[in-house]
Every structure is written in C-alpha cells, then in structure tokens.
Amino acid sequence: MSQSDTALDHHDRTEFQLERLILFTDAVFAIAITLLAIEIRFPEFGHRLPSNTDIWRGLGELVPKFMGFLIGFVIIAQYWTAHHRIFRFVRNYDTKLLWLNILFLMFIVLMPFSSGVFSSYAVVAAAFTIYAINIMLAGLAQVLLLRYLLNPAHQLILPEDRTHPDLDTWRPLVAVAGFGVALLVVQLLPSQGIWILLIPFTALLVIPFSWLHRRRHARLLRAHLALRQPALEPEAALEPVPTP
C-alpha cells in the first residue's frame, strides 16, 4: 500500500513526501562529494616558513590524493545524475522504496572513506579492492532500486515510462562490470615491481562498458519513442490546421 493512502483530511501529500525524499538524497550526495576533499591535506612544515621548493614538492606529493579525489568526484556525480534521471519518473512511493533508497545512499556515504584509502595507497591491491567493492555495491543497490520501481505491482511509475532507457537496469551495471574486470586484472598483476603502478589505471576499464551502454541507450530510446508514436499521432491529428 502506498503512503498516499494514509493522507489526512483528504489532502494528497505524496508529492510533498517525494520532494522530501529527493531533498534528503541530494543533501547526502552533497555531503559525500564535499567530504572527498577532506583527505587532501597539505604537508606540514613545523614552525618554519616553507620555501617555494617546499610548496611545489608538497603539491607533488599530493598528486595521488588529487587523482583519488577526481575519480571519486566523477563517480559520485555520475551516481547523482543517474538518481536524478530515475526519480523524475517516480509518481508514488512506499516504505520499501524509502529503505532501498537509504541502502543505496549508505554506499554513497562510504565513498569518501574508500576513496581516501585508495588515494593514500593507490598502488596497493587491497586499497583498490576496497574502493572497487564500494562502487560495485552502490551499483547493485541502484539495480535493486530500479527493479522495484519497474515492478507494475507497486504502481510507482506510469506504465508508459517503464520502457524509457533512463530506467534501464543495465545502466548501473556499467560500473559493476568495469570495476569487476579491474579487480580481476589487479589480482593477476604481480604484487611487486613496476606492475603495481598500473593498479590505479585499471579503473579506466569502465570506459569500454560505458561506450557499449551508450549504444544500448540510443537503441532503447529509439524503441521507446517508436512505442509512444502511435499514442502521439491522434493528438497531433486533433490540432487545428492553420489556414492560409
């Protein structure tokens, strides 16, 4: 049963409650993406005034931190934009949807921690493993959220929206597949020597999966528009024809 059935005095507060859910989610994303910068701390020089050389050397030491920050920033931003696209279709809600959304946010909140571990020890396989698992769990949680929304029995979205490619359950699996392959590659790399420098770059393996999904998205969008075209044509036929 949806929460709108419990509205008092016949006032439907579903839209208001959905807005609360989205505002809470946005706040969590904003805090998580801001906390990424906390891990970037400039080296201390005691009580002496640092020289120009010290400053540039300190910045050089922070390059791994900045790399971890940028990767984490992009990933959290991607998850936020995906959540934004998904929830524009939501017309109703229930308790399970709230908890599935909170489960998804739990893995978003953990990203500053896992990103900090990764940026501090980027060439250590265990650090990358922690980071990759965090990202993969967030993706799987988003799949659960999507599958619940797409279930017709829950009546949370309009029937005609279920075929829209922005609700495709394969979309969150791009990160899951990319980082899953990266984890496999990291496990196969030697634990010592120059090969460990490749560990941070294995995250780039998500790019081919992203490219494949863009092609899938375009194909699904064409199919979705084709399904809706018959419904749009009668409306267009009712429009008055301009006279010369």
N, C-alpha and C positions, 0 to 999 in steps of 0.2 A: 504494500500500500504506500502511495506517495505521501510526502509530508503535507502537500496541499490539501489533503483530505481532513487535516486537523485544524485548518484555519478557523479562527474565531470570528464570530459576528459576520460570517459570510464574506469576509474580506480575503481574497486570494493573495497570500503573501509569498507565493512561490518565486516570483521574480526578485523580490527583496532578498529572500534567503539564498538564491543563486548568486546574487550580487555579493552577498557576504562571503560565500564560498570562494568566489573568484578574487575578491579583495584580500582575503586571508592568504590564498595561494600566491598572489602577487607579492605580498609582504614577505612571505617565506623565501621566495625566489630572490627578492631584492636583498634580503639579509645575507643569504647564502653567497650571492655573487659578490657582495661587498666584503665578506669575511675572507675571500680569497686573497685580498691584498694584505691581510694581517701577517701572512707568512713572509712577506717581503720586508726584511729588517736590514737597515744599513749597518755594516760592521762598526763596532765602537772602537775609538782610538784612545781610550783612557781620558786623562785630563789635558793632553796636549792637543794643540790645534793641528788638524790634518793638513798635509800638503796637497797640491794639485795631483801629484802622483798617487798619493793615498786614496784620494777620491775616485780617480779613474780605475785604480786597482780594485777598490771596493765595489764599484759598479760591475767590473768584470767578474767578480766572484758571485754577483747576484744574477748572472745570466741564466743559470738553471732555474732559479726562483721565478724569473720573469717568464721563462718558457712554460713552466708549470702553471703560472697564473693565466697566461694567454690561452693555453689549452683548456684549462678549467673554465675560464670565462666563456669561451666559444661553446663548450658543451652545455653549460648551464643555460646560456642564451638560446641554444637550439632546443633544449627541453622546454623552456618557457614559451617560445614561439609555437612549438607543437601543441602545448597545453592550450594556448590562446586559440589556435585553429580548431582544436577539438571542441572546446566548450562554447564556441559560438553556435553550435548546433543543439546544445542542451536546452530542452524546454521544460524539464521537470527534474526532480531529484528524489532520492530516498536515503535512508540511513546507510545502506551498504555502499552507495556511491560516495558518500562522505568519507567513509573509512578507507575505501580504495584510493581515494584522492590523498588522504593522510599517509597511507602506506607509500605511495609514490613520493610524497614530499619528504618522508623520512630519509630516503636515499639521496634526495637533493641536498638536504641539510648536512649529510655526511660528506659531501663532496669537498668542502674546504679542508676537512681533515685528511681525506685520502689524497687530495691534490697536494697538500703540504708534505705528506710523506713522500709522494712521488717526486716533487720538485727538490726535496732535500737529498734524496738518494736515487736520482734518475737512472743510474747505471746499475742498480741492484734489482735483480729479477723479482724479489719478494715485494719491493716497494711498488713496482709496476703492476704486479699481480693484485695487490690491494686496491689500487686505483681502478684497474680494468674491471674487477668484480663489482665495485661500487657502481660504475657506469652501466654494466650489464644488468644488474639488479634493478636499476632505475628504468631501463628499457623494458624489462619483463613486467615491472609493476604497471607501466603505461599500457602494455598489451592487455593486462587484466582489466584495466580501466576501460579500454576501448571495447573489449569483448562484452563487458557488462552493459555499456551504453548501446551496443548494437543489437542486444537481445530484444526482440519485439515484445516479449512478455513484460518487460519493465516499463515500456512506453515513456522513455526519457528523451527520445528524439523523434522527429517526424519520419514516417515511413519512407518518404521520397528522398530523405537525406542519407539513408543507410548506404547508398552506393557511391557517395561522394568520396573521392580519393584521399581527402584530408582525414577521413575516418578509417583508412586502410590499416589493418592490424600489422601489416608487414613493415610499416614505416619505422616504428620503434625498434624493430629487429635489425635495422641497419647498423646501429651502434653495437648491438649484441653480437652480430656476426663479425663485424670488423674487429672488435676488441677480443672476441673469442679466437679468431685466427691469430691475432697479435700475441695472445697468451701462449698459443701453441708454438709460435715461432720463438718466443722468448725462452720457453722451456727447452727448445732444441739448440739454442745458442750456447757456446762454451761459457762457463761461469767465470773465466778469467781471460785476460788478454784484451786485445783491441776490439774484439767482438762485442764486448759489453757496451761500447759506445753506440751500438745500433739499437739498444733497448728503447730509448725514448722515441726513436723514429718509427718503431713498429706501430705506433698509434695511427700513422698515415695509411695503414692498411684498410681503414674505414672508408677511404675515398672511393675505391672501385665499387664498393657496395652502395655508396651514396649515388654514384653515377647510374648504376643499374636501377636503383629505385626511382630516380628522376624520370627515366624512360617508362617505368611502370606507372608512375603518377600521371604522365601525359596520356598514356593509353587508357587508364581508368577514367580520366577526366573526359576524354572523347566519348567513352561508352556511357558515362553518366549523363552528359549533355544529350546524347542520342536518345536515351530513355525518356528524358524530360521534354524533348522536342515535340512529340505528339500532344502533350498537355498544353504546350505554349501556343501551338498553331491556332486552335479555336479562339483563344483570347485575342490573337492578332487579327483573326478574321472579323471580330466584332468591332474593331477600331474603325471609326469613320474614314472614308476615303476622301482626301482633300479634292475639292472641285477646282477646276482651272479658273 
